[in-house]
Amino acid sequence: MTKQTRKARSRPRRSSGRLLATGTVACAVLLSSAACSQGGRDYAVPGDLCGVTVDSKLVAPLLPDGKKLTQRSSDAGATSPRCRVSVDGDLVLYISSDLVSPDTDPLKVQDRGLQRLGHPSPADIGDAARVADRGAMAVADCTRAGGRKRIATLIQLEQEHPEDSSRRRKDLTQLLRAYLPKAMAVLECDTA
């Protein structure tokens, strides 16, 4: 090895300082984006679902991480309110309540839909209920304006959150148990 080659190897390159600075900045950017990608909930969990008051602690476990939560209510008729809850523009929770004739069995009518929600099983909510992996429905008899009616409330998850289906089923059961009487009150349907 010649003397000149040894000097070239032992002499630090001028650009190595720039490379070190660039590498440090790149690492910082990667670390900060990795921290951001870990998720988190940047929105407040609501204390109501489209105007129906409910404990936010019952809603929170069923909502994914995200930045912005929006709710949109609609009616499929005067006795059929609907609620759609979205996180970052993706529908995550759908709730419907319907007043029907006391001769109608909503659980039978919705049997195929409940099957699609995954393994429905009976639950102790209202007069009859089924809780599935991604949704739940409860039915209760009531009176409205002096006449007998039946209310059917469905809570459907559009995402499998939380991931553990047994936990999800418990969370759905708790939310539906608290939500059903409030939905009845909103529809002015008193316990029969």
Buried (B, 14 or more C-beta within 10 A) or exposed (E): EEEEEEEEEEEEEEEEEEEEEEEEEEEEEEEEEEEEEEEEBEBEBBEBBBEBBBBBEBBEBBBBEBEEBEBEEEEEEEBBBBBBBBBBEEBBBBBBBBBBEEEBBBBEBBBEBBEEBBEBEEBEBBEBBBBBBBBBBBBBBBBBEEEEBBBBBBBBBBBEBBEEBEEBBBBBBBBBBBBBBBBBEBBEBEEE
